[in-house]
Amino acid sequence: MLYDKIANPKTYLHSRSLAGLRRPNVRENSRSGVLAKMKYIWMNGKMLRWKEATVHVSSPVVNSGMGVFEGIRAYWSKERSQLYIFRLKEHVQRLFDSSKVHRMKIKFSKKQVEDAIVQTAARNGFREDLYIRPLVFRGGIWRMPETPIDVIVFVVPTPRPERMKRMKRGVRCCISSWRRIPDIAMPARVKTCGNYVNSRIASMEAEEAGYDGAIFLTIDGKVSEGSGANIFLVRKRTLITPGVTSDILEGITRETLLSVGARELGIDVCERDVDRTELYVADEAFLCGTGQEVTPIVSVDGIPIGKGSVGSITKKMQKWFFEVVEGKRAKHMDWLTPVYA
Ligand SMILES: Cc1ncc(COP(=O)(O)O)c(C=O)c1O
């Protein structure tokens, strides 16, 4: 039955065409486009040219995926002519937590890694939204007596209009035939490179079947999260999200919306186990995370969520989130780190 849904999505999808929503437009990532604009990568304390930042093919990170990373966004504010990194400290803290789980000691302090991130963003000189990727990994070569723990930071521009399309129209998801990695097998709550094999096989399967994205259940059959984002649903005007023991990544956006956003907007929240069928009967649902920001889910397994369009609470959360990241909510300016002096 589950495979039928994945294999024959047309039978299950409602009619509204969302063609073109499935993947971000990667045309601009061609050599002549965005890639050509990315000039510098920070590596182990040095700013290197893009081409110079390399690892050996026999290294543990290449062969066994021994690495941890962060995904951070920086938002360009036209009014202030400034690039703001969102919740830099919290992301760097999670990078260190992920490294700790991996028994990798980072040879830089948190402050030095924060500075490296700001410097890399500034040195590349972008005046547009960025995705920032710090990565800590076991480099070196095969069977070295002591593998070096390398640290790099690179940045990639992420055009806003493309992202806005997804956020305005919403995405159609399916429940993945793959389960979310359980904490008894992989450290699900942190950002281990290897965890993303689980995410990628689920999203590739969903996209091939004609959906925009996948939602994972836990081994116990409860809703966990999206393949690269946390999930919220709305039932009777209460925001509900699976708890941190549901094998989720402990998302910074989730925490921002749950602990602060909802409170400021006067919306009740509840962190608890969520059943699959609750998604089908939810009034609204959305994905949230650095990558997805606040992306409405308009259907699951072809069943429309609510009216099959973007719900009012989701819209309020989106609005609040963008006001915060663009520096329009004065009380949250301490979440934003300016890149340019
Ligand atoms: C698997 C997964 N879950 C959730 C999230 C959301 O986390 P954050 O809000 O910290 O980006 C991400 C990253 O975007 C992720 O990769």
The ligand as an SDF file (V2000), in Angstrom:
LIG
                    3D

 16 16  0  0  0  0  0  0  0  0999 V2000
   17.1180   16.6910    9.3100 C   0  0  0  0  0  0  0  0  0  0  0  0
   16.8850   18.1150    9.6960 C   0  0  0  0  0  0  0  0  0  0  0  0
   15.8980   18.3910   10.5610 N   0  0  0  0  0  0  0  0  0  0  0  0
   15.6490   19.6500   10.9490 C   0  0  0  0  0  0  0  0  0  0  0  0
   16.3930   20.7300   10.4600 C   0  0  0  0  0  0  0  0  0  0  0  0
   16.1020   22.1110   10.9380 C   0  0  0  0  0  0  0  0  0  0  0  0
   17.1320   22.5550   11.7970 O   0  0  0  0  0  0  0  0  0  0  0  0
   17.5570   24.0750   11.8740 P   0  0  0  0  0  0  0  0  0  0  0  0
   16.3220   24.8440   12.1450 O   0  0  0  0  0  0  0  0  0  0  0  0
   18.4940   24.1300   13.0200 O   0  0  0  0  0  0  0  0  0  0  0  0
   18.1690   24.4150   10.5840 O   0  0  0  0  0  0  0  0  0  0  0  0
   17.4300   20.4730    9.5600 C   0  0  0  0  0  0  0  0  0  0  0  0
   18.2680   21.5500    9.0000 C   0  0  0  0  0  0  0  0  0  0  0  0
   17.8710   22.4870    8.3800 O   0  0  0  0  0  0  0  0  0  0  0  0
   17.6820   19.1410    9.1760 C   0  0  0  0  0  0  0  0  0  0  0  0
   18.6610   18.8580    8.3150 O   0  0  0  0  0  0  0  0  0  0  0  0
  1  2  1  0
  2  3  1  0
  2 15  2  0
  3  4  2  0
  4  5  1  0
  5  6  1  0
  5 12  2  0
  6  7  1  0
  7  8  1  0
  8  9  2  0
  8 10  1  0
  8 11  1  0
 12 13  1  0
 12 15  1  0
 13 14  2  0
 15 16  1  0
M  END
$$$$
